[in-house]
Amino acid sequence: MAKDEADLFVDSLVDAPLKDDRALMEFPFFSIQKQPRMEPLIYDDGRTQIRIEPGPKGLATIWDKDVLLYIISVINDRIERDMPVEKTVRFAAHDLLRVTGRGTGKRSYELLLDALHRLRSTNIVTSIESASERERRGFGWIETWRVVERKLGSGRMVMAAIEITLNDWMFRALVKDRRVLTINPHYFELESGLGRRLYEIGRKHLGNQNEWKISLEKLANKIGTSRELRFFKRDLLKVINSGEIPDYLISIEVGGRGSRPNVVFQHKNSDDNDSR
């Protein structure tokens, strides 16, 4: 193994818990559709403003976010073990693919490369504070990325290692705010973008409560869907009926005439209500 390749590796996440950033779970930062979304994603609830602008390959998707989840988990693990941390993270490509359940075939590496392109080219402008600082410039999810390839005995080149530099906004949030939550590894088994987004919202908001409610319209905004409300409700029912969301039960509560339906999140098991 070449020296510059060996220098890229850090500890793997064999036993470390997987983490997500609370702000990334709270707001719709990623496209939930698999086909390229070329129109901006805009969110404004009167307090928080977010505008996500696509790059040449479209908006970064919720599946691309797996890369960030891996990096967040690596940095958090190093913090908890009192190890030095920096914005630039180096890791084995195979380990990321294994941890996030992506498979390790040729196509998986190609899709990972596409994810890096979208994470770098997507532009984010937000009013959300990070370590008491408000970001006023646009930034990408990652500042830079570098891939080291290795030649196999067959002569084929494979992605061996990756070096990624996070943006300042996320790095400050992880190191200073420590705004992370543990997520269920089964999250990566969710095939639908809506299902992944619903899990994130449940994990962020339910906490130690027995249940948490949100109106259907507000949930659609928080999801970041571009679907009409009636079609969003149909999509939501499909995911609810599948029972695929780990840890949480989701239902639609319909009130009296003229009232708006609420979506209700509950824990599947009483032992699941750990807000850490």
N, C-alpha and C positions, 0 to 999 in steps of 0.2 A: 504493500500500500504506500502510495506517495505521501511525503511528509505533509504537503499542504492539504491533502485529503484527510489525513489522520487528525490534523489540528482542528478540523471542523466539528468533531464529535463532542457531545456533552452527554451527561447521564440520561439514560432512557427513562420512560415513565412506567416501568414494569409494575411498581407497587404504589406509585404516587396517585392521589385522587385527581380526577379531572375537574377543572374549574372553569367558570365563566364569569365575565364581568357584569355587574348588576346593571349598568347603563345599557350594555348591549342586549340584555334580556328585557329591559323595560321598554325600549323604543325600537321602531322598525328601521334598522340600519341596512338590512339586506333584502334582496329580491327573494321571494319564495317560489318563483317559477323557474323551471328548468330551461325553457327557451330564453334566449338573450332578451333582457329588458333594456330597451334603448331610451326610454323616457325617464326623466328624473323622478325620484321618490321624495315626496315632500310631506313633512309632518309638522303640524303647529297646533298645540292644544291651548294656546294663550299664555303658557308659561315657558314651554320649551319649543324651540324652532330647530328643525333639522332639514337639510337639503342634501340629497345624495345624487351626484351626477355621474352618468356612466362613462366608461372609457370605450375604446374601439371594440372591445369584446362584450360590452354591456356592463350592467351593474354587477358588483360582487354579489354572489348568491349565498343563501344560508348554508349551502354545502361547502362553498369556499371558506366559510367561517370556521370550518373544522381546523384549518391551518392556524387560525388565531387562537382557538381553544387549546390546541396543543402547545403553542408558545406561551399562552397565559399559564397553563399548568406547569410548564417547565420553570418559568420565572417564579411562580408561587412556591414550587417545591424547593427551589434554591433559597428563597427567602426563609422558609420555615426550617431549613437545615443550616441557617446562619452562614450561607455561602454568598460570595459576591455576585451581584447581578448587573447586567448592562443591557442597553437597548438591542444589541445585536445578539441573536441566539443562533447556535450552531447545533445541528442534529442530523441523525441518519434518516434519510428519506423513507427507508423501509420501516423504521420504528413509527413514524407518523402514520403511514398507511395502515400498519397493523393495529395501532391504538384506536384509530378512528374507523376501523372496520371497512376500509376501502378495497381490500385485496391488494396483491402485490404483483399483478400481471402487467404487461406492457401498457395496456389501455389505462390502468390506474395511474401510472407515472405520467402519461400524456395528459390526463385530466388534472392531475396535480399541477402540472406546468401551466395549464390554462388558468387554474385558480390563482396562481401567483401573478399572472398577467392582470387579471381582473382586480385583485386586491391592491396591486400597485397603481393601476390606472383609474380606479373609482375615486372620485373626489368628494370629500365630506366637509360640510360647513354646519356647525352646530353651536348652540348657545349653552350646552351643558358644561358645567364647570368640571375641572380636573385638578385636584390638589389645590383648591381655592383659586385656580386660574381659569379664565374663560378664553377659549380658543377663538380668535377672530380671523384666522386665515384658513384657507382650504387645505386639506391634507389627505393623503391616501392612507389606507389601512397599514401598509408597510412602506417604508421609505425606500429601501433597496432590497433586492434579493440576488442571490448567487447560487448556482447549482454546480456541483463537482460531479463529473461523470467518470465511470470506470469501464475499461474495456474487458469484456469477458473472454474466456478462452476461445469462444466461437467468433470473436472479433466484433460482436455487437456491443455498442455503448449503452450503459445503463446509468440512471441517476443514483449516485451513491450517497451524497450528502448535500445539505442545504444550509445556507447562511441567510438569515432574514434580520433586517433592522426595523424595529417597530417605530411608529410615530410617537412624538413626545406626549401627545394627549393620552394615549393608552398607557404608556410606560409610567407616567406620573400617577395615573389612576391605580395601577397595580402596586406600585412601590410605596406611594405616600398615602393614598386613600384606603388601600387594601379592601377595595369593594368587590370581593370575589365570593362566589357561592359554589359549593360542590354540586356537580351534576351527575345524574345516573348514566353509567356507560351505555345502557340500552338506548339512550338518546340517538346514538349514531346508527341504530338499526331502523329508525324512522325514515321511511322512503319519501313521504310527502313533505313539502316545505311548510304547509299549513300545520301538519302534525308537530314538526319541530318547533315552530313558532308558538304553538299552544303550550307545549311543554315548558318552554322558556318563561312564558308569561305566568303559568301556574307556579313554577319554581320561584320566581321573583316575588310574586304578590301573596301567595297563600301563607307561607311561613308557618307560624304556630296557630293560626286561626283554623277553626273547624271548616269554614267555607269562605269564599271570596266571590263577590258578584260584580259584574260589569255589564253595561248595556250592550246589546248586539252592535249598535252603531259605533260606540267607543272602542269595542273590541276590534272591529274591522279596521278602524284607524290605527290602532296599536299593532295590528298584524302587518299593516302596510300593503294590503291587497288593493288591486285596481279593479276588482270585480264589483258589479252592482250588488247592493245589499241583499236582494232576494237570492242571487246566485251564491253569494258568500254564505248565506244561511244554509243553502243546500249542501255546499262543500263542507261546512262545519258539521252538519248532521251526519254526513258520510264518515268523517273522521271519528265523531263521537260513537257511532254505531260499531265501528271497527274495534273499539276498546284497545287501541294500540298504544295510547299515550302512557308511558310508565309513570307510576306513583300517583296519578291523579284521575279522578272521575270528573267528567264534564257533562253538563246538562243545560238545556234551554228552559228557562222558567217563563211561562206566559202568564201575564196578569189579566186584569179585566179589560173590557172593551176600551180602546183608545190608549191603553198603556203600552209602553215599549217593552219588548221581551228582554230579559236579562240572561246572561250566560253565567252559570254557577260552577265554580271549581271547588272540589273537595278532595281530601286525601283518600286513597284507596285503603290504606291501613293506618291505624292509629299511631303506629310507631314511625310513620314517615314524616311527621311534622317537625323535622329538624331544620331550623332556619339558618344553620351555619353554612 
